[in-house]
């Protein structure tokens, strides 16, 4: 971020026009004019100019081809108790504001 600020500072402090007195008699002034004190909202609206063609390729079914694994009842109960204990602890911390 500091690098970009530095580059911006250098860019805006460099004179915009170098002129030799012998090259031309006209004065060229370059600059920027700001109207108002709040930047205007910038938006980009994309309008489609034709309808998108429908694809004949569909996603393959994921759940139909999977093998069903046997669930160990004790491991499932242990995991469910652990998740419930975690939720209870988080609720206790939130209610008491004990961070």
Secondary structure, DSSP 8 states (H G I E B T S, - for coil): -HHHHHHHHHHHHS-S----TTT-SS---------SSS----------SS-----S-----SSSSS------HHHHHHHHHHHHHHHHHHHHHHHHT--
